[in-house]
């Protein structure tokens, strides 16, 4: 491949070996605001927190977020 030092590289986050790709994504995008549609709520049960099941466009799986951490609702 020749001398690639100093060149800008593009690669998929899934191809990162070290540090853990999850750590990389959290450091880069952990403060980004994500939005989606609330599909359901937990009943709270014996836990103090109520959780929202949210569908985020572009993701196959829904995410679970504590309701008191939701920034805004439209």
Backbone as CSV, one residue per row, in Angstrom:
resi,resn,N_x,N_y,N_z,CA_x,CA_y,CA_z,C_x,C_y,C_z
1,UNK,0.820,-1.182,0.000,0.000,0.000,0.000,0.875,1.261,0.000
2,UNK,2.143,1.084,0.166,3.031,2.243,0.138,2.991,3.027,1.437
3,UNK,3.544,4.212,1.412,3.577,5.039,2.605,2.256,5.784,2.753
4,UNK,1.482,5.395,3.760,0.180,6.039,3.973,0.198,6.954,5.191
5,UNK,1.343,7.075,5.846,1.438,7.959,7.012,1.101,9.382,6.616
6,UNK,0.300,10.033,7.468,-0.086,11.411,7.206,-1.308,11.553,6.317
7,UNK,-1.780,10.441,5.729,-2.971,10.470,4.873,-4.217,10.377,5.744
8,UNK,-5.320,10.962,5.283,-6.600,10.840,5.979,-7.241,9.534,5.547
9,UNK,-7.725,8.758,6.511,-8.287,7.442,6.242,-9.777,7.421,6.571
10,UNK,-10.547,6.710,5.767,-11.972,6.479,6.043,-12.136,4.992,6.293
11,UNK,-12.936,4.659,7.300,-13.156,3.254,7.655,-14.451,3.154,8.448
12,UNK,-14.979,1.952,8.544,-16.207,1.711,9.300,-15.873,1.545,10.776
13,UNK,-16.748,2.064,11.642,-16.546,1.922,13.083,-16.465,0.448,13.480
14,UNK,-17.181,-0.414,12.768,-17.157,-1.850,13.077,-15.793,-2.482,12.832
15,UNK,-14.928,-1.821,12.057,-13.610,-2.370,11.765,-12.545,-1.950,12.778
16,UNK,-12.906,-1.118,13.749,-11.951,-0.691,14.772,-11.667,-1.865,15.705
17,UNK,-10.399,-2.091,15.968,-10.008,-3.157,16.900,-9.775,-2.609,18.309
18,UNK,-9.101,-1.503,18.445,-8.833,-0.870,19.730,-8.994,0.626,19.594
19,UNK,-9.555,1.327,20.537,-10.300,0.799,21.679,-11.621,0.194,21.211
20,UNK,-12.406,-0.286,22.140,-13.695,-0.882,21.810,-14.508,0.095,20.958
21,UNK,-15.088,-0.364,19.840,-15.868,0.525,18.970,-16.986,1.269,19.711
22,UNK,-17.573,0.651,20.712,-18.629,1.310,21.487,-18.055,2.522,22.207
23,UNK,-16.858,2.382,22.770,-16.219,3.513,23.451,-15.949,4.651,22.479
24,UNK,-15.526,4.316,21.265,-15.257,5.333,20.248,-16.540,6.097,19.915
25,UNK,-17.617,5.368,19.694,-18.884,6.007,19.338,-19.421,6.870,20.472
26,UNK,-19.272,6.403,21.699,-19.731,7.200,22.839,-18.925,8.485,22.943
27,UNK,-17.599,8.376,22.772,-16.763,9.573,22.869,-17.073,10.575,21.754
28,UNK,-17.298,10.079,20.546,-17.554,10.964,19.413,-18.976,11.519,19.387
29,UNK,-19.944,10.677,19.732,-21.344,11.051,19.522,-22.222,10.956,20.766
30,UNK,-21.625,10.713,21.923,-22.392,10.498,23.143,-23.288,11.656,23.545
31,UNK,-22.932,12.875,23.156,-23.745,14.036,23.512,-24.714,14.453,22.409
32,UNK,-24.698,13.754,21.273,-25.636,14.065,20.197,-27.062,13.736,20.646
33,UNK,-28.025,14.515,20.185,-29.428,14.283,20.519,-30.031,13.376,19.450
34,UNK,-30.672,12.302,19.896,-31.319,11.331,19.018,-32.816,11.509,19.187
35,UNK,-33.572,11.303,18.114,-35.028,11.431,18.237,-35.715,10.233,17.620
36,UNK,-36.901,9.971,18.105,-37.689,8.858,17.597,-39.095,8.926,18.157
37,UNK,-39.899,7.940,17.793,-41.305,7.883,18.190,-41.480,6.951,19.385
38,UNK,-42.120,7.457,20.442,-42.390,6.636,21.622,-43.452,5.609,21.248
39,UNK,-43.092,4.339,21.392,-44.001,3.263,21.020,-44.731,2.676,22.225
40,UNK,-44.073,2.707,23.399,-44.682,2.107,24.586,-43.953,2.621,25.827
41,UNK,-44.571,2.413,26.981,-43.976,2.791,28.265,-44.009,1.599,29.196
42,UNK,-42.995,1.504,30.056,-43.036,0.482,31.094,-44.035,0.947,32.149
43,UNK,-44.507,0.006,32.945,-45.469,0.387,33.989,-44.774,0.843,35.263
44,UNK,-43.449,0.842,35.251,-42.721,1.238,36.445,-42.513,0.073,37.391
45,UNK,-43.507,-0.775,37.519,-43.400,-1.958,38.376,-42.852,-1.608,39.745
46,UNK,-41.902,-2.390,40.208,-41.279,-2.145,41.502,-40.135,-1.148,41.391
47,UNK,-39.790,-0.784,40.146,-38.700,0.156,39.941,-39.221,1.579,40.036
48,UNK,-38.341,2.491,40.427,-38.716,3.903,40.523,-38.901,4.517,39.146
49,UNK,-38.077,4.098,38.184,-38.072,4.740,36.873,-39.099,4.131,35.916
50,UNK,-39.658,4.982,35.073,-40.502,4.541,33.971,-39.649,4.680,32.708
51,UNK,-39.708,3.683,31.844,-38.901,3.674,30.632,-39.787,3.785,29.400
52,UNK,-39.259,4.447,28.359,-39.957,4.563,27.081,-39.265,3.658,26.073
53,UNK,-40.061,2.948,25.290,-39.568,2.153,24.166,-39.713,3.045,22.940
54,UNK,-38.587,3.367,22.291,-38.590,4.374,21.233,-38.060,3.797,19.931
55,UNK,-38.801,4.036,18.838,-38.359,3.645,17.497,-37.578,4.808,16.903
56,UNK,-36.320,4.542,16.565,-35.445,5.553,15.973,-35.255,5.193,14.505
57,UNK,-35.540,6.145,13.618,-35.388,5.908,12.182,-33.945,5.517,11.865
58,UNK,-33.788,4.474,11.067,-32.464,4.005,10.675,-31.932,2.885,11.550
59,UNK,-32.625,2.582,12.650,-32.211,1.494,13.535,-33.205,0.356,13.450
60,UNK,-32.695,-0.865,13.431,-33.585,-2.029,13.391,-34.220,-2.301,14.746
61,UNK,-33.440,-2.141,15.806,-33.954,-2.390,17.152,-34.428,-1.078,17.763
62,UNK,-35.462,-1.177,18.610,-35.920,-0.007,19.340,-34.983,0.227,20.523
63,UNK,-34.984,1.443,21.035,-34.145,1.779,22.179,-35.018,1.998,23.412
64,UNK,-34.442,1.774,24.578,-35.137,1.965,25.846,-34.447,3.111,26.574
65,UNK,-35.223,4.118,26.949,-34.688,5.326,27.572,-35.530,5.651,28.809
66,UNK,-34.896,6.007,29.933,-35.695,6.452,31.078,-36.495,7.702,30.686
67,UNK,-37.764,7.729,31.013,-38.641,8.841,30.637,-38.103,10.167,31.183
68,UNK,-37.529,10.147,32.371,-37.044,11.414,32.938,-35.779,11.929,32.247
69,UNK,-35.235,11.172,31.288,-34.078,11.603,30.514,-34.469,12.125,29.140
70,UNK,-35.770,12.055,28.780,-36.227,12.590,27.499,-36.162,14.112,27.576
71,UNK,-35.506,14.725,26.583,-35.280,16.163,26.588,-36.542,16.934,26.224
72,UNK,-37.263,16.480,25.203,-38.494,17.157,24.810,-39.382,16.175,24.054
73,UNK,-40.653,16.524,23.971,-41.651,15.741,23.238,-42.371,16.676,22.285
74,UNK,-42.668,16.189,21.083,-43.399,16.994,20.091,-44.719,16.339,19.795
